[in-house]
Amino acid sequence: MKFNLIKKEEHSEARVGEIHTGHGKLNTPVFIPVGTLGSVKGVNTKDLEEKVQSPILLSNTYHLYLRPGTDILEAAGGVKGNLKAVITGGLSVPILKADEIEGLNMDYDSCIKHGTALGSGGIMVINDEFSIPELAYRTISFYAHESCGRCAPCRNGSHSIKELLGKLLEGEGTKEDIDTVVKICDSVNGVTICPTGEAFCVPIKAMVEKFRDEFEALVKE
């Protein structure tokens, strides 16, 4: 693996360049040798979901990781519609509501203080047109498929949550089903051999608890 330097900024010691591997070139990632205060050094790349005006961040926007999270949205051209939520580290970390990202920096310590994590660094920007229950269902569908099945809590828990959320989306669920989803998350978290159980329990529980009104709106009286 080889890193080709394109430019260096003296005030931050940040370097912008390209990484070449045996399988080809990675498009202009950012190398921050010092990181932000309390964070880890290293190579990091970020991308945004389609709910921003300009989803591709240019290679010279290394400073986005040194400023509050709101700067990332501004650099991407703003949100299409109204901001509902943000996921900072992929679908294994707790979702943040729009009013929870004030003062958020894209580093490990700041994410922890805001009740989430940097995780894989996969940023998702969610506007008010998108359904959180639908996002939860897509998330658990992935994990139910990826579960190796060795652990009963992960195997049964992921498929049970998928079934319950599917019922809600089809208009056949109950408020008790919502409670059951949370209970399953609590029972699976921390008891599996690998982190897969925790990886789906943490984000699903956060989605249900923070946006419970959207899940209850699917219940037909």
C-alpha positions in Angstrom: 0.0 0.0 0.0 1.3 3.4 -0.9 0.2 6.9 0.0 0.8 9.7 -2.5 0.8 13.2 -1.0 -1.1 15.8 -2.9 -0.8 18.7 -0.4 -0.2 19.4 3.2 -1.8 22.1 5.4 0.7 23.6 7.9 -1.8 24.8 10.5 -3.4 21.3 11.0 -0.7 19.0 9.6 -3.5 17.4 7.6 -2.5 15.7 4.4 -4.7 15.1 1.3 -3.7 12.4 -1.0 -4.4 9.1 -2.7 -3.9 5.6 -1.5 -2.8 2.9 -4.0 -3.3 -0.7 -3.1 -2.7 -3.9 -5.0 -6.4 -3.7 -6.2 -6.3 -0.1 -7.5 -6.5 3.4 -6.3 -8.8 4.6 -3.5 -10.2 8.0 -4.5 -8.6 10.8 -2.6 -9.0 9.8 1.0 -7.9 12.1 3.8 -4.9 11.4 6.1 -5.0 13.3 9.4 -1.8 12.4 11.3 -2.8 14.3 14.5 -6.6 14.0 14.4 -8.8 16.1 16.6 -8.3 16.4 20.4 -8.8 13.0 22.0 -9.3 11.1 18.8 -7.2 8.5 17.0 -4.7 9.2 14.2 -5.1 7.6 10.8 -6.8 7.3 7.5 -10.5 8.1 7.4 -12.9 8.5 4.6 -16.5 9.8 4.8 -19.5 9.7 2.5 -23.0 11.0 2.8 -26.4 9.5 1.9 -28.5 11.0 -0.9 -30.5 13.3 1.3 -28.1 16.2 0.8 -27.8 18.5 -2.1 -24.2 17.5 -3.1 -23.5 14.0 -1.8 -19.8 13.9 -3.0 -17.3 15.6 -0.7 -14.2 16.9 -2.4 -10.7 15.7 -1.3 -9.8 19.1 0.1 -12.5 19.0 2.7 -10.3 17.4 5.4 -11.4 20.2 7.8 -14.8 18.7 8.0 -13.5 16.3 10.5 -12.1 19.1 12.7 -15.3 21.2 12.9 -18.9 20.6 14.2 -21.0 18.1 12.3 -23.2 20.9 11.0 -20.4 22.0 8.8 -20.5 18.6 7.0 -24.1 19.3 6.0 -23.3 22.8 4.8 -20.4 21.6 2.7 -22.7 19.1 1.1 -25.1 21.8 0.1 -27.6 21.5 2.9 -30.4 19.0 3.5 -33.2 18.3 1.0 -36.3 19.2 3.0 -36.1 19.3 6.8 -33.4 17.4 8.8 -34.9 14.6 10.8 -32.0 12.6 12.0 -28.3 11.7 11.4 -26.4 8.5 11.7 -22.7 9.1 12.2 -21.1 5.6 12.0 -23.2 3.3 9.9 -26.1 1.1 10.9 -24.5 -0.3 14.0 -24.6 2.9 16.1 -27.5 4.9 17.7 -29.3 7.3 15.5 -29.3 11.0 16.6 -32.4 13.2 16.2 -31.9 16.6 14.6 -31.8 18.4 17.9 -29.1 16.1 19.2 -26.3 17.0 16.8 -25.6 20.5 18.1 -21.9 20.8 18.9 -21.2 17.3 17.5 -17.6 16.8 16.1 -16.8 13.9 13.9 -14.4 12.3 16.3 -14.7 9.4 18.7 -14.9 11.3 21.9 -17.5 13.8 20.7 -19.7 11.0 19.3 -19.6 9.2 22.6 -20.6 12.3 24.5 -23.6 12.7 22.2 -24.7 9.2 22.8 -23.5 7.6 19.6 -20.3 6.4 18.0 -18.1 7.0 15.0 -18.3 3.3 14.0 -17.5 2.7 10.4 -17.8 6.4 9.6 -20.7 5.9 7.2 -22.7 9.1 7.6 -26.4 9.0 6.8 -28.4 12.2 6.6 -32.2 11.6 7.0 -34.8 14.1 6.1 -38.5 14.3 7.0 -39.5 12.4 3.9 -38.0 9.1 5.1 -39.6 6.6 7.4 -37.7 5.5 10.4 -39.7 2.3 10.8 -38.7 1.5 7.1 -35.1 2.2 8.0 -35.3 0.0 11.0 -36.8 -2.8 8.9 -34.0 -2.5 6.3 -31.4 -2.5 9.0 -32.7 -5.7 10.7 -33.2 -7.4 7.4 -29.5 -7.0 6.7 -28.5 -8.4 10.1 -31.0 -11.3 10.0 -29.4 -12.3 6.6 -25.9 -11.8 7.9 -26.3 -13.6 11.2 -24.3 -16.9 11.0 -26.9 -18.6 13.2 -24.4 -19.9 15.7 -25.9 -17.9 18.6 -29.5 -18.5 19.3 -30.1 -14.9 20.7 -28.7 -13.4 17.5 -30.3 -15.9 15.1 -33.7 -15.9 16.7 -33.7 -12.3 17.9 -32.8 -10.8 14.5 -35.5 -12.8 12.7 -38.1 -12.1 15.4 -37.5 -8.3 15.2 -37.7 -8.5 11.4 -41.0 -10.3 11.6 -42.4 -7.8 14.1 -41.3 -4.7 12.2 -42.7 -6.3 9.0 -46.1 -6.7 10.7 -46.1 -3.1 11.7 -45.2 -1.9 8.2 -48.0 -4.0 6.8 -50.5 -2.5 9.2 -50.9 -5.7 11.2 -48.8 -4.8 14.2 -49.7 -3.7 17.7 -48.2 -1.5 20.4 -47.2 -4.6 22.2 -45.1 -5.6 19.2 -43.2 -2.4 19.6 -42.5 -3.2 23.2 -41.4 -6.7 22.3 -38.9 -5.3 19.8 -37.3 -3.3 22.6 -37.3 -6.2 25.0 -35.6 -8.4 22.4 -32.9 -5.8 21.9 -32.3 -5.7 25.7 -32.1 -9.5 25.9 -29.7 -10.0 23.0 -27.3 -7.1 23.7 -24.1 -8.4 25.2 -24.8 -12.1 25.2 -23.6 -13.2 21.7 -20.2 -14.6 20.8 -19.5 -11.9 18.3 -20.6 -8.2 18.2 -23.3 -8.8 15.6 -26.1 -9.0 18.2 -25.0 -5.7 19.7 -24.6 -4.2 16.3 -28.3 -4.6 15.5 -29.8 -4.2 19.0 -28.2 -0.8 19.6 -29.4 1.0 16.5 -32.9 -0.7 16.4 -33.6 0.2 20.0 -32.5 3.8 19.5 -34.7 4.1 16.4 -37.8 2.7 18.3 -37.2 4.8 21.4 -36.4 8.1 19.7 -39.1 7.8 17.0 -41.7 5.7 18.7 -44.5 8.0 17.5 -43.7 6.8 13.9 -43.9 3.2 14.9 -47.2 3.7 16.8 -48.6 5.6 13.8 -48.5 2.3 11.9 -50.7 0.6 14.5 -54.3 0.4 13.3 -56.8 0.8 16.2 
